Amino acid sequence: MANIVLKNICKTYDKKQVVKNLNLEIGDGEFAVLVGPSGCGKSTTLRMIAGLEAPTEGEIYIDGKLVNDVPAGMRDIAMVFQNYAIYPTMTVRGNIEFGLKNRKVPKAERDQLIHDVCEIVGLTEYLNRKPSTLSGGQRQRVALARAMVKKPSVFLMDEPLSNLDAKLRTQMRSELIELHQRLHTTFVYVTHDQVEAMSMGSKIIVMNEGVKMQDATPLEVYHQPRNIFAAQFIGTPPMNIFDVASVGTWEGCAPEGCQKVGFRPEKIRMHEPDTATDDNEFFHLEASVVTRELLGAEAVYSLQSKAGSLQVKTHDSYLPEPGEPVRISIRKKDIFFFSEDGKRIEK
């Protein structure tokens, strides 16, 4: 196991800075998830930790040792790629054993390592099969097993589930969480999927345009976002954001310097228009239903109000039809306030 520290990391390609002054600490045994849109610098950051890219500026430490000049093969890490990167002409056993043979691990030890790892990831009965005969999930397990037999201090994973269908992604998420709990090894995982980030990570690093927007636990990012980007990137549907001037002064609850207000779709309650809702703990707004998506246990609405369009996620039995007027209520304590530069203002 090992901790990872990045100090003032910058990466530039053709005069374009893709990672900007990144400072980050990932604790020993942590499951850290780098999350953000395409091109935000998350995969580049992972590749710099792996030693596949060199930082333009800054220092990278693994287990307290500066590794800027340490080759990838000497960093005691294992990487699992999006496309699995397994050898199609080799059997499952051959793929898992390949690195061990290169390191001249004795055959008896190799056999024991392969047996132990395959028991963990459920590949024992497939050892003599070729990758072409396996499902996507099984091939992903081969890639994981090949990484695991190295017994690395750090596992690096670059969108390893993106090629799987939705059902298999959900299953593999659970398996990776269980694997991390069993191995107690440091995991660094890259994804653009905020559901993966929220469900898997003990720490989330939200990135945008090469800049770290927030670095915290999943619940802290959700409940205490530091800025508009983190607030809207984490959560489905995203947080509703409005100009503070869109509805007067938001009943005087906006603090000084506030330019934007926001609230999450699941914090909104909908009522019939004539419902009495004068509780001072709530902010109220008239709206009309534009669309409705019934998803079984919950419903997602698009509404139009004088503040602008907004989304609601509800589990209530009140399910108005498109075109109907509604009144919505949001607890004032559930409203977030942001300055002109997008940073959250604590009230």
C-alpha positions as CSV (number, residue, x, y, z in Angstrom):
1,M,0.0,0.0,0.0
2,A,1.1,3.6,-0.6
3,N,0.0,7.2,-0.4
4,I,0.3,9.5,-3.4
5,V,1.1,13.2,-3.3
6,L,1.1,15.6,-6.2
7,K,2.7,19.0,-5.7
8,N,2.1,21.9,-8.1
9,I,1.7,19.5,-11.1
10,C,1.4,21.1,-14.5
11,K,1.3,19.4,-17.9
12,T,1.6,21.3,-21.2
13,Y,1.1,19.9,-24.7
14,D,2.0,22.2,-27.7
15,K,1.8,25.3,-25.5
16,K,-1.7,24.2,-24.1
17,Q,-1.8,23.6,-20.4
18,V,-4.0,20.6,-19.8
19,V,-3.3,20.2,-16.0
20,K,-2.9,23.4,-14.0
21,N,-1.1,23.6,-10.7
22,L,-2.6,20.5,-9.3
23,N,-2.1,19.7,-5.6
24,L,-3.5,16.5,-4.4
25,E,-3.0,13.9,-1.6
26,I,-4.4,10.4,-1.8
27,G,-4.2,8.4,1.4
28,D,-2.8,5.0,1.9
29,G,-5.5,2.4,1.0
30,E,-7.9,5.1,-0.3
31,F,-10.3,4.6,-3.2
32,A,-9.8,8.0,-5.0
33,V,-11.9,8.8,-8.1
34,L,-10.8,11.5,-10.6
35,V,-14.1,12.7,-12.2
36,G,-14.9,15.3,-14.8
37,P,-15.9,15.9,-18.4
38,S,-13.8,14.7,-21.4
39,G,-10.7,16.8,-21.7
40,C,-10.6,17.9,-18.1
41,G,-7.1,16.4,-17.5
42,K,-8.1,13.4,-15.4
43,S,-6.6,10.7,-17.6
44,T,-3.4,12.8,-18.1
45,T,-3.1,13.0,-14.3
46,L,-3.4,9.3,-14.0
47,R,-0.8,8.7,-16.7
48,M,1.6,11.0,-14.9
49,I,1.1,9.0,-11.6
50,A,1.8,5.8,-13.7
51,G,4.9,7.2,-15.2
52,L,3.5,7.1,-18.8
53,E,3.7,10.9,-19.0
54,A,6.2,13.3,-17.4
55,P,4.9,16.4,-15.7
56,T,6.0,19.7,-17.2
57,E,6.3,21.1,-13.7
58,G,5.8,19.8,-10.2
59,E,6.6,16.7,-8.1
60,I,5.0,13.3,-7.7
61,Y,5.6,11.2,-4.6
62,I,4.5,7.6,-4.1
63,D,4.9,6.2,-0.6
64,G,7.0,9.2,0.3
65,K,9.5,8.8,-2.6
66,L,9.9,11.3,-5.4
67,V,9.2,9.3,-8.6
68,N,9.4,12.0,-11.3
69,D,12.5,10.2,-12.8
70,V,11.4,6.7,-11.9
71,P,10.3,4.6,-14.9
72,A,6.8,3.2,-15.0
73,G,7.9,-0.4,-14.4
74,M,9.7,0.6,-11.2
75,R,6.9,2.5,-9.5
76,D,5.1,-0.6,-8.0
77,I,1.9,0.3,-9.7
78,A,-0.5,-1.7,-11.9
79,M,-2.8,-0.1,-14.5
80,V,-6.1,-1.3,-15.9
81,F,-7.0,0.4,-19.2
82,Q,-10.4,1.1,-20.9
83,N,-9.7,-1.3,-23.7
84,Y,-8.4,-4.1,-21.3
85,A,-5.1,-4.4,-23.3
86,I,-5.1,-8.2,-23.0
87,Y,-3.3,-10.4,-25.6
88,P,-5.9,-12.1,-27.9
89,T,-3.6,-15.0,-28.9
90,M,-2.9,-16.0,-25.3
91,T,-5.2,-17.9,-22.9
92,V,-6.6,-16.3,-19.7
93,R,-3.7,-18.1,-17.9
94,G,-1.2,-16.8,-20.4
95,N,-2.3,-13.2,-20.0
96,I,-2.2,-13.3,-16.2
97,E,1.1,-15.2,-16.2
98,F,2.9,-13.1,-18.8
99,G,4.2,-10.4,-16.4
100,L,5.2,-13.0,-13.8
101,K,7.3,-14.9,-16.4
102,N,9.1,-11.7,-17.4
103,R,10.0,-11.1,-13.7
104,K,11.2,-14.8,-13.6
105,V,8.8,-15.8,-10.8
106,P,9.2,-19.5,-10.2
107,K,6.5,-21.7,-11.7
108,A,5.2,-23.0,-8.4
109,E,4.8,-19.5,-7.1
110,R,3.2,-18.4,-10.4
111,D,0.6,-21.2,-10.2
112,Q,-0.3,-20.3,-6.6
113,L,-0.6,-16.6,-7.4
114,I,-2.8,-17.3,-10.5
115,H,-5.0,-19.7,-8.4
116,D,-5.5,-17.2,-5.6
117,V,-6.3,-14.3,-7.9
118,C,-8.6,-16.2,-10.1
119,E,-10.6,-17.4,-7.1
120,I,-11.1,-13.8,-6.1
121,V,-12.2,-12.6,-9.5
122,G,-14.1,-15.7,-10.6
123,L,-11.9,-16.8,-13.5
124,T,-10.8,-20.3,-12.4
125,E,-13.0,-22.2,-14.9
126,Y,-11.9,-19.9,-17.8
127,L,-8.1,-20.2,-17.4
128,N,-7.7,-22.2,-20.7
129,R,-10.0,-20.0,-22.7
130,K,-9.0,-17.3,-25.2
131,P,-10.2,-13.7,-24.7
132,S,-12.4,-13.9,-27.8
133,T,-14.6,-16.5,-26.1
134,L,-15.2,-14.3,-23.0
135,S,-17.8,-11.6,-22.3
136,G,-16.8,-8.0,-21.7
137,G,-17.1,-8.4,-18.0
138,Q,-14.9,-11.5,-18.0
139,R,-12.2,-9.8,-20.1
140,Q,-12.3,-7.0,-17.7
141,R,-11.7,-9.5,-14.9
142,V,-8.7,-10.9,-16.8
143,A,-7.2,-7.3,-16.9
144,L,-7.8,-7.0,-13.2
145,A,-6.3,-10.4,-12.4
146,R,-3.2,-9.6,-14.5
147,A,-2.8,-6.4,-12.4
148,M,-3.5,-8.1,-9.1
149,V,-0.8,-10.9,-9.4
150,K,1.8,-8.1,-9.4
151,K,0.6,-7.3,-5.8
152,P,1.2,-3.6,-6.5
153,S,1.1,-0.8,-3.9
154,V,-1.3,1.2,-6.2
155,F,-4.0,0.2,-8.7
156,L,-4.6,2.8,-11.5
157,M,-7.8,2.4,-13.5
158,D,-8.6,4.5,-16.6
159,E,-12.4,4.3,-17.3
160,P,-12.3,0.5,-17.1
161,L,-16.1,0.0,-17.2
162,S,-16.9,2.4,-20.1
163,N,-17.1,-0.4,-22.7
164,L,-19.6,-2.5,-20.7
165,D,-23.4,-2.3,-20.9
166,A,-25.4,-0.6,-18.1
167,K,-26.2,-3.8,-16.2
168,L,-22.7,-5.2,-16.3
169,R,-21.3,-1.8,-15.3
170,T,-23.4,-1.9,-12.2
171,Q,-22.3,-5.4,-11.4
172,M,-18.6,-4.6,-11.9
173,R,-18.9,-1.5,-9.8
174,S,-19.9,-3.7,-6.9
175,E,-17.1,-6.2,-7.6
176,L,-14.5,-3.4,-7.6
177,I,-15.8,-2.0,-4.3
178,E,-15.5,-5.5,-2.8
179,L,-12.1,-6.0,-4.3
180,H,-10.8,-2.8,-2.8
181,Q,-12.2,-3.8,0.6
182,R,-10.5,-7.2,0.3
183,L,-7.1,-5.9,-0.9
184,H,-6.9,-2.7,1.2
185,T,-4.7,-1.2,-1.6
186,T,-4.7,2.3,-2.9
187,F,-7.0,2.7,-5.9
188,V,-7.0,5.7,-8.3
189,Y,-9.9,5.5,-10.7
190,V,-10.7,7.8,-13.6
191,T,-14.3,8.2,-14.9
192,H,-16.6,10.8,-16.5
193,D,-19.6,9.1,-14.9
194,Q,-20.6,10.8,-11.6
195,V,-22.7,7.8,-10.6
196,E,-19.5,5.7,-10.6
197,A,-17.6,8.4,-8.7
198,M,-20.3,8.7,-6.0
199,S,-20.9,5.0,-5.5
200,M,-17.3,3.8,-5.5
201,G,-15.0,6.5,-4.2
202,S,-14.0,7.2,-0.6
203,K,-12.6,10.5,-2.1
204,I,-13.7,12.4,-5.2
205,I,-11.5,14.8,-7.1
206,V,-13.7,16.9,-9.4
207,M,-11.8,18.4,-12.3
208,N,-12.6,20.8,-15.1
209,E,-10.3,22.3,-17.8
210,G,-7.2,21.0,-16.0
211,V,-8.1,22.5,-12.6
212,K,-9.2,20.7,-9.4
213,M,-12.6,22.1,-8.6
214,Q,-13.1,20.1,-5.4
215,D,-11.4,17.3,-3.4
216,A,-13.6,15.7,-0.8
217,T,-15.7,12.7,0.2
218,P,-18.7,12.0,-2.1
219,L,-21.2,13.2,0.5
220,E,-19.3,16.4,1.1
221,V,-19.1,17.2,-2.6
222,Y,-22.9,16.6,-2.8
223,H,-23.9,18.5,0.4
224,Q,-21.2,21.1,0.4
225,P,-20.1,21.9,-3.1
226,R,-17.4,24.6,-3.3
227,N,-18.5,26.0,-6.6
228,I,-21.2,25.9,-9.3
229,F,-19.2,23.4,-11.4
230,A,-19.0,20.8,-8.6
231,A,-22.6,21.5,-7.6
232,Q,-23.9,20.8,-11.1
233,F,-21.5,18.0,-12.1
234,I,-22.4,15.9,-9.0
235,G,-26.1,15.0,-8.8
236,T,-28.7,13.7,-11.2
237,P,-30.5,15.7,-12.5
238,P,-28.0,18.6,-11.9
239,M,-28.5,21.4,-9.5
240,N,-30.9,24.2,-10.6
241,I,-29.0,27.5,-10.9
242,F,-30.6,30.9,-11.3
243,D,-29.5,34.6,-11.3
244,V,-30.2,36.1,-8.0
245,A,-32.2,38.9,-9.7
246,S,-34.5,36.4,-11.4
247,V,-37.1,36.5,-8.6
248,G,-36.7,39.7,-6.8
249,T,-34.2,39.2,-3.9
250,W,-35.2,35.6,-3.2
251,E,-37.3,36.9,-0.3
252,G,-34.3,38.5,1.3
253,C,-32.4,35.3,1.9
254,A,-29.5,35.9,-0.4
255,P,-26.3,37.1,1.3
256,E,-24.2,40.1,0.3
257,G,-22.2,39.4,-2.9
258,C,-24.5,36.6,-4.1
259,Q,-25.0,36.5,-7.9
260,K,-26.4,33.0,-8.3
261,V,-28.7,30.8,-6.3
262,G,-29.1,27.0,-6.6
263,F,-31.1,24.1,-5.2
264,R,-31.1,20.4,-6.0
265,P,-34.1,18.8,-7.9
266,E,-34.7,16.3,-5.1
267,K,-35.1,19.1,-2.5
268,I,-38.1,20.6,-4.3
269,R,-41.7,19.8,-3.2
270,M,-44.6,20.4,-5.7
271,H,-48.1,21.4,-4.7
272,E,-51.3,22.3,-6.4
273,P,-51.4,26.0,-7.2
274,D,-54.0,26.9,-4.4
275,T,-52.1,25.0,-1.7
276,A,-51.4,27.2,1.3
277,T,-47.7,27.2,1.9
278,D,-46.8,30.3,4.0
279,D,-44.2,28.6,6.2
280,N,-41.3,31.1,6.6
281,E,-38.8,28.2,6.4
282,F,-39.6,27.8,2.7
283,F,-39.1,29.7,-0.5
284,H,-42.1,29.4,-2.9
285,L,-42.3,29.8,-6.7
286,E,-45.1,29.4,-9.2
287,A,-44.4,27.2,-12.2
288,S,-46.0,25.1,-14.9
289,V,-45.2,21.5,-16.0
290,V,-43.3,21.1,-19.3
291,T,-42.4,17.4,-19.3
292,R,-42.8,14.5,-17.0
293,E,-40.7,11.2,-16.9
294,L,-42.2,8.5,-14.7
295,L,-39.4,6.2,-13.6
296,G,-41.3,3.8,-11.3
297,A,-40.4,4.8,-7.7
298,E,-39.6,8.4,-8.8
299,A,-40.6,11.0,-11.4
300,V,-38.4,13.7,-13.0
301,Y,-40.1,16.9,-14.1
302,S,-39.1,19.8,-16.2
303,L,-40.9,23.0,-15.1
304,Q,-41.0,26.6,-16.4
305,S,-41.1,29.5,-13.9
306,K,-40.5,33.2,-13.9
307,A,-37.0,32.4,-12.7
308,G,-36.4,30.1,-15.7
309,S,-36.6,26.4,-16.4
310,L,-35.9,23.9,-13.6
311,Q,-36.0,20.2,-12.9
312,V,-37.6,18.4,-10.0
313,K,-37.1,14.8,-8.8
314,T,-39.9,13.6,-6.7
315,H,-41.1,10.4,-4.9
316,D,-44.5,12.0,-4.0
317,S,-47.9,10.7,-5.0
318,Y,-48.8,14.1,-6.5
319,L,-47.9,13.7,-10.2
320,P,-49.3,16.7,-12.2
321,E,-49.6,16.3,-16.0
322,P,-47.7,18.4,-18.6
323,G,-49.3,21.8,-19.0
324,E,-50.6,21.9,-15.4
325,P,-49.7,24.8,-13.1
326,V,-47.9,23.9,-9.8
327,R,-46.5,25.7,-6.8
328,I,-43.1,24.6,-5.7
329,S,-41.4,24.9,-2.2
330,I,-37.8,24.7,-1.3
331,R,-36.5,25.0,2.3
332,K,-34.4,28.1,2.6
333,K,-31.7,26.0,4.3
334,D,-31.5,23.9,1.1
335,I,-30.7,26.9,-1.1
336,F,-27.0,27.5,-2.1
337,F,-25.5,30.9,-2.9
338,F,-22.7,31.6,-5.3
339,S,-20.6,34.7,-6.1
340,E,-19.9,36.1,-9.6
341,D,-16.9,33.8,-10.0
342,G,-19.0,30.7,-9.2
343,K,-17.6,30.1,-5.7
344,R,-20.1,29.1,-3.0
345,I,-20.9,31.7,-0.3
346,E,-21.4,30.4,3.2
347,K,-24.3,32.0,4.8
